[in-house]
Amino acid sequence: MAGSVSATDVNNHEPELPDFGLLVLPHQSYHSILPCPPPLPILTGDELANHPWDEDEMTQHGLTIIPGKYGTYTYQAHIFDIRLRRWYTVISPSYPDKTSDGRHAEELDSICEHTYWVDVLQRTGHRARDDFNIAVVKHTCASGGYGAPEAGECICAKSPITYMGSPDAIGCPIYGLRSRSAIPVCANSKSNSSPSSIPDLQFIGIDDITNRRYLAQASELCTWPSSLNRSACPRLESEDVDLVFKQIMLTPLEADWLYREMSLLRHLYLASHSVSPLEKRRTHYPFLPLIACVVDSQDLVRGFLTPYGGKPLHDLPKNSIKAAFFVSVLRGVLTLHQIPDRMIRKMYRASMPDDFPETTKGEPDMVQHGDICARNVLFDASTGDVWLIDAGNMGIDYPGDRLALAEMIRTLREAPGASSEQEGQLMDEMAEMLRGGVSFEEIVRVFEGNLSSG
């Protein structure tokens, strides 16, 4: 489906543009029939000046090759700007042998590399303007005739660009979304079997989230919606604080992982309110409570809300890391390792075979954090609390919670650095015990004793 476009190039004349067969999504279906992440405002002022350009915030999704006359081809790449939550299409009459920064495309497969396309998008200054979503590179062959550039010729960085504003939203819709009724933890949101003091799981529409600001990757800050009560987080009842909106951005894997994380957070919240006072003193829950699930107009679950937990450890001031941070992490990991993975799977999957495999040892597979690193451990300087986020999903190459924690301690020991020489020594000892296979329980016991005596 192609949408109508208007175009004005840098030479101030109206070019003749072909119908490129663009994939467009009508504005009225932007949040519903074909869902995409709702866009964020463009950057202005200090935010524009201080936000560094980062290619990791651009992701390319597909490259379309459109045959033309006389054996020519037109190339069309779709790019998603994570920072702006916006889709752009870059169209070029040929793929260069050399990009604007001198990097060569030596193999045919390199045509799918996103470097050239991101270079073009950066040159448009798109983050400071909202008047286009299509950029067309104009290029004239040196031979003066039709056809692709001659061998060795490249589209240089000074090639003029035509900016086109489509009335339709361009991009790839999110796949793998599930309705509220298809996710057990959402369908069974009432706390009927739990103490009456535990609030039900809340829901809010995605269009009711206001004052959205980019935080990191799929997470944003937003204002606490007036329609939500604060009973799920009593410590915030009287405070004017932000929430974090974590959403599904693109792929079915993202959707599956977010639904799993959401289910785990709900389980941890219920568990923390269901234990005895004695057990509460023994069990640490450094996990932010699930405030609400976010749904769109089709009742598809698009994300969830939690309180803001502070800064990630790698963003703390120089020489501010303490060994006590990692004791909190260890106690949180211990809590996760006591949860059968099958229990969480049942909370976010509507059906699961009875013979779903367990571990080869015949014991239930336990939940792992799955991504222990400095960006997933937060420190709230106002309260002194340490929080674990992004828990419950594990990549293929993940070394396991034990080795990941040891490596995180090592890197944070170097930067931002330990708060004192003594703290640094404690961190070294803890990392060594982790690599040596000492049980988490024993490490917690030893270091709680050392920290309390110190």
C-alpha positions in Angstrom: 0.0 0.0 0.0 1.6 3.3 -1.0 0.7 6.7 0.4 0.7 10.0 -1.4 3.8 12.1 -0.8 5.0 15.6 -1.3 8.6 16.5 -1.9 10.9 19.5 -1.8 14.6 19.0 -2.4 17.5 21.1 -1.3 17.7 22.8 -4.7 14.1 24.1 -4.3 12.5 22.5 -7.3 9.9 19.8 -7.5 11.6 16.5 -8.5 9.8 13.8 -10.5 9.6 10.9 -8.0 8.4 7.4 -8.9 6.0 5.3 -6.8 8.5 3.4 -4.6 5.8 1.1 -3.2 6.4 2.3 0.3 5.1 0.3 3.3 2.9 2.8 5.1 0.6 2.6 8.0 -2.4 5.0 8.1 -2.3 7.5 11.0 -5.7 6.3 12.3 -4.4 2.8 12.7 -1.0 3.8 14.3 -2.0 2.6 17.8 -4.5 -0.1 16.9 -5.0 -2.1 13.7 -1.2 -2.1 12.9 0.4 -1.1 16.1 3.7 0.7 16.3 5.4 2.4 19.3 3.9 5.8 19.8 6.4 8.4 18.7 8.2 10.8 21.0 8.7 14.5 20.4 11.7 15.7 18.3 14.7 17.0 20.1 15.1 20.7 20.8 17.4 23.1 22.7 19.8 21.6 25.2 18.4 18.2 24.7 19.4 18.3 21.1 22.8 19.8 21.8 23.7 17.4 24.6 22.4 14.1 23.2 25.3 12.5 21.3 24.8 10.7 18.0 24.7 7.0 18.6 24.3 4.5 15.7 23.1 1.9 18.3 19.9 3.9 18.6 19.2 3.2 14.9 18.0 -0.1 13.7 17.5 -1.1 10.0 14.7 -3.4 9.2 14.8 -4.8 5.7 16.3 -3.6 2.4 14.0 -3.6 -0.6 15.6 -3.7 -4.1 13.3 -2.3 -6.8 14.2 -3.1 -10.4 14.1 -0.2 -12.8 14.8 0.6 -16.5 17.9 -0.5 -18.3 19.0 -2.9 -15.6 19.0 -0.3 -12.9 17.9 -0.8 -9.3 16.6 1.5 -6.5 17.4 0.6 -2.9 15.0 1.3 -0.1 15.9 0.9 3.6 13.5 1.2 6.6 15.2 2.6 9.7 13.7 2.8 13.2 15.1 5.6 15.5 14.8 4.1 19.0 15.4 7.5 20.6 12.4 9.1 18.8 10.3 6.0 18.4 9.9 6.9 14.7 10.2 5.2 11.4 12.1 6.6 8.4 12.6 5.3 4.9 15.9 6.1 3.0 15.8 5.6 -0.8 18.9 5.6 -2.9 19.3 5.0 -6.7 22.3 2.8 -6.0 24.3 1.3 -3.2 27.7 2.9 -2.9 31.0 1.0 -3.1 32.2 3.4 -0.4 30.2 5.1 2.4 30.6 8.7 3.4 33.2 7.9 6.1 35.4 5.8 3.8 34.2 2.3 4.7 34.0 -0.1 1.7 31.3 -2.5 0.7 33.6 -5.4 -0.3 31.0 -8.1 -0.5 27.5 -8.4 -1.9 26.1 -9.2 1.6 27.4 -5.8 2.9 24.5 -4.2 1.0 22.4 -5.0 4.1 24.8 -3.1 6.4 23.1 -0.1 7.9 26.1 2.2 8.0 25.3 4.0 4.7 21.6 4.4 5.4 22.2 5.8 8.9 24.8 8.2 7.5 22.2 9.6 5.1 19.6 9.9 7.9 22.1 11.7 10.1 22.8 14.2 7.4 19.1 15.1 7.2 19.1 16.4 10.8 15.9 14.4 11.3 16.0 14.5 15.1 15.4 18.3 15.1 12.6 18.3 12.5 9.2 16.5 12.1 8.4 17.6 8.5 9.5 14.4 6.8 9.8 10.7 7.2 11.3 9.8 3.8 14.7 10.8 2.5 15.7 10.3 -1.1 19.3 10.5 -2.2 19.6 12.1 -5.6 22.6 11.0 -7.8 23.5 11.5 -11.4 25.8 8.9 -13.0 29.2 10.2 -14.2 28.5 8.8 -17.7 25.5 11.1 -18.0 23.2 8.2 -19.0 21.0 5.8 -17.3 22.2 3.0 -15.1 24.0 2.5 -11.8 27.3 4.2 -11.0 30.3 2.9 -12.8 32.6 0.5 -10.9 34.5 2.3 -8.2 32.1 5.3 -8.2 30.3 6.1 -5.0 27.5 8.3 -3.8 29.4 11.0 -1.9 28.4 12.7 1.3 27.5 15.8 -0.6 24.8 14.2 -2.7 21.6 16.3 -2.4 18.7 14.8 -0.5 15.0 15.2 -1.2 12.9 15.3 2.0 9.4 13.9 1.7 6.6 14.1 4.2 4.1 11.3 3.9 0.7 11.8 5.5 0.9 8.1 6.5 3.1 6.5 9.2 5.8 4.5 7.6 7.2 1.4 9.3 6.8 -2.1 10.4 4.1 -3.0 12.9 4.7 -4.9 16.1 4.1 -8.6 15.8 3.5 -11.1 18.5 1.2 -8.9 20.7 -1.4 -10.7 22.8 -4.7 -9.5 24.2 -5.2 -9.2 27.9 -7.4 -12.3 28.0 -4.6 -14.4 26.3 -2.1 -13.7 29.1 -3.0 -15.6 32.3 -1.5 -13.1 34.7 -3.6 -10.4 33.1 -6.8 -12.4 32.6 -6.6 -13.5 36.3 -5.7 -10.0 37.6 -8.0 -10.2 40.6 -6.2 -11.1 43.9 -9.0 -13.4 45.0 -6.7 -16.0 46.5 -4.5 -13.5 48.1 -4.9 -11.3 51.2 -7.4 -8.6 50.8 -4.7 -6.0 51.4 -3.1 -6.9 48.1 -4.4 -4.7 45.3 -5.6 -6.1 42.0 -3.4 -5.7 38.9 -4.3 -2.3 37.2 -4.6 -1.5 33.5 -4.3 1.8 31.6 -4.6 2.8 28.0 -1.5 3.6 26.1 -2.9 6.9 25.0 -3.5 7.9 28.6 0.2 8.0 29.4 1.4 11.6 29.4 4.6 13.5 29.5 6.6 10.7 28.0 10.4 11.1 27.9 13.1 8.8 26.6 15.0 6.9 29.3 16.8 4.0 27.7 16.1 1.6 24.8 12.5 0.5 25.3 11.9 2.4 28.5 10.5 5.9 29.1 9.7 8.2 32.0 6.1 9.4 32.3 3.8 11.2 34.7 1.8 9.0 37.2 -1.6 8.8 35.5 -4.4 10.2 37.7 -6.6 7.1 36.9 -4.2 4.8 38.8 -4.1 4.4 42.5 -0.8 4.1 44.4 -1.7 1.3 46.7 0.6 -1.0 44.9 3.5 1.1 46.0 2.7 2.8 49.4 6.1 4.5 49.7 5.1 6.7 46.7 1.6 7.6 47.8 2.5 11.1 48.9 5.3 11.8 46.4 5.2 13.5 43.0 7.3 10.9 41.2 7.7 9.6 37.7 6.9 6.1 36.5 8.8 4.0 34.0 6.9 2.8 31.0 8.6 -0.2 29.4 7.0 -1.2 26.1 7.3 -3.7 23.3 9.1 -2.1 20.4 9.3 -4.4 17.4 9.6 -8.2 17.5 7.6 -11.2 18.7 10.6 -12.2 20.9 10.4 -8.8 22.6 6.7 -9.4 23.3 7.3 -12.8 24.8 10.1 -11.5 27.0 8.1 -8.6 28.2 5.1 -10.7 29.1 7.4 -13.1 31.0 9.0 -10.2 32.9 5.6 -8.7 33.7 4.5 -12.1 35.1 7.6 -12.5 37.2 7.2 -9.0 38.7 3.6 -9.8 39.6 4.6 -13.1 41.2 7.4 -11.4 43.2 5.0 -8.7 44.4 2.4 -11.3 45.5 5.1 -13.4 47.2 6.4 -10.4 49.1 3.0 -9.8 50.6 2.2 -13.5 51.4 5.1 -14.4 53.7 5.3 -14.2 57.4 7.1 -11.2 59.1 9.9 -13.6 60.0 10.3 -14.8 56.5 10.2 -11.2 55.2 13.3 -10.5 57.3 15.0 -13.4 55.7 14.0 -12.7 52.1 15.0 -9.7 50.2 12.9 -8.4 47.3 14.9 -5.8 45.4 12.4 -5.7 42.6 10.3 -2.7 41.6 6.5 -3.4 41.9 4.4 -3.8 38.8 2.0 -0.8 39.0 -0.1 -1.4 35.9 -0.2 -3.1 32.5 -0.6 -0.9 29.4 -3.1 -1.8 26.7 -4.2 -0.2 23.4 -7.6 0.3 22.0 -7.7 -3.3 20.7 -6.9 -4.5 24.3 -3.5 -5.7 23.2 -0.9 -5.6 26.0 1.8 -3.2 24.9 3.9 -2.8 28.1 3.8 -2.1 31.8 4.5 0.6 34.4 6.9 0.5 37.4 8.3 3.2 39.7 11.5 4.9 38.8 14.3 3.1 40.6 17.3 5.4 40.3 20.4 5.5 38.2 22.2 2.4 36.8 25.4 1.6 38.6 27.7 2.5 35.7 26.2 6.0 35.7 27.0 6.7 39.4 29.7 9.3 40.3 33.4 8.4 40.3 34.5 6.2 43.3 31.0 5.6 44.7 30.5 1.8 44.3 30.1 -0.2 47.6 30.2 -3.9 48.3 26.8 -3.6 50.0 25.3 -3.0 46.5 26.3 -6.5 45.5 25.0 -8.1 48.7 21.5 -6.8 47.7 22.0 -8.2 44.2 22.9 -11.6 45.6 19.9 -11.7 47.9 17.7 -10.8 45.0 19.2 -13.5 42.8 18.8 -16.0 45.6 15.1 -15.1 45.6 14.8 -15.7 41.8 16.6 -19.0 42.1 13.9 -20.4 44.4 11.2 -19.8 41.8 10.4 -22.8 39.5 10.6 -21.5 35.9 7.5 -23.5 35.0 5.4 -21.5 37.5 6.3 -18.2 35.6 5.7 -19.8 32.2 2.2 -20.7 33.3 1.6 -17.0 34.2 2.3 -15.6 30.7 1.4 -18.5 28.4 -2.2 -19.4 27.8 -1.3 -23.1 27.2 1.8 -25.3 27.8 2.3 -29.0 27.1 2.2 -31.2 30.1 5.5 -32.7 29.0 7.3 -29.4 28.7 10.9 -30.3 29.5 12.5 -29.7 32.8 16.2 -29.9 33.5 18.1 -33.0 32.7 18.7 -33.7 36.4 15.0 -34.3 36.9 14.7 -31.2 39.1 12.6 -28.1 38.3 14.5 -25.5 36.3 14.7 -22.3 38.4 14.4 -18.8 37.3 17.6 -16.9 36.6 17.9 -13.2 36.3 19.4 -13.7 32.9 21.1 -10.4 32.3 23.0 -9.2 35.3 25.0 -6.2 34.3 25.6 -2.6 35.5 22.7 -1.1 33.5 20.2 -3.5 35.1 21.1 -2.7 38.7 19.8 0.7 39.9 20.7 2.7 43.0 18.3 5.3 44.5 20.5 7.8 46.2 17.5 9.3 48.1 16.6 6.1 49.8 19.8 4.0 49.5 17.8 1.2 47.9 19.3 -1.1 45.2 16.9 -2.5 42.6 17.3 -5.3 40.0 15.5 -4.8 36.7 15.0 -6.6 33.4 14.9 -10.0 35.2 13.7 -13.4 34.0 14.9 -13.6 30.4 18.2 -15.1 29.3 20.1 -14.8 26.0 21.8 -17.7 24.3 25.4 -16.6 25.2 24.6 -15.6 28.8 27.2 -17.2 31.1 24.8 -17.5 34.0 24.1 -15.3 37.0 27.2 -16.3 38.9 29.8 -15.4 36.3 27.8 -12.4 35.1 27.8 -10.9 38.6 31.5 -11.6 39.1 32.2 -9.8 35.8 30.0 -6.9 36.7 31.9 -6.4 40.0 35.2 -6.4 38.2 34.1 -3.8 35.6 32.5 -1.5 38.3 35.7 -1.9 40.4 37.5 -0.2 37.5 34.8 2.4 36.7 33.2 4.3 38.3 35.4 2.7 41.0 35.1 1.6 44.6 34.3 4.3 47.3 37.4 3.3 49.3 40.3 0.9 49.3 38.5 -1.3 51.8 35.4 -1.4 49.7 37.6 -2.3 46.7 39.2 -5.2 48.6 35.7 -6.5 49.6 34.6 -6.4 46.0 37.7 -8.3 44.9 37.0 -11.0 47.5 33.4 -11.3 46.5 34.2 -11.7 42.8 36.8 -14.3 43.7 34.3 -16.3 45.8 31.8 -16.2 42.9 34.3 -17.5 40.4 35.4 -20.2 42.9 31.9 -21.6 43.1 31.1 -20.6 46.7 27.3 -20.8 47.3 25.4 -17.5 47.1 24.1 -18.1 50.7 27.6 -18.4 52.1 28.8 -15.3 50.3 25.8 -13.3 51.6 26.5 -14.6 55.2 30.2 -13.7 55.0 29.8 -10.3 53.6 26.8 -9.3 55.7 29.0 -10.1 58.7 32.0 -8.1 57.3 29.8 -5.1 56.5 28.0 -5.0 59.8 31.3 -5.4 61.8 32.9 -2.7 59.7 
